[in-house]
Amino acid sequence: MEEGMFIMIAIFGLVLIAHFFSLRAEKLSVKTKSKIRKMFWYFYGFYFLFYGIFKNIEDNWNVIGIIFILISLLVLVLNFLGKMETRSG
């Protein structure tokens, strides 16, 4: 019972923090939002690239690891070329 209550309070806390930051993000300029979005996609791409590499090292050429590497490289290249930017207006 105590574990369930702790998990519920922890999830409510995480939702509260996410909501706070999403309200703050609404007040940012379009240029700042674009910069933050670009940095997020770089972080996302590098995270999955390293995860795929470590998965392949751990399991000696795992198919899931190879898929992670390919998707992350696609995300990184598209972000670098500017194809993942949203059009506003």
C-alpha positions, 0 to 999 in steps of 0.5 A: 500500500505504501509503495503504491502511494509513493509511486502515485505521489512521484508521478503527480510530482513529475507531471507538476514539474513537466507542466511548470516547464511547459507553461514557461516554454510558451512564453519563449520566443520562436527563435529560442524554441527553435534552438531548444528543439534543435538541441533536443533532437541532437540529444535524442540522436546521440542518446540512441546512437550510443545506446545502439552501439552499447547494445551491439557491444553487449550482444555482439551485433544485435538487430535492435541495436543496428536499428537504433543506430540507423534511426539515430543517424537518420535523425542526426543527419536530418537535424543537421541539414535543417529538415526537422525544423517546423514551419511557423506561420 
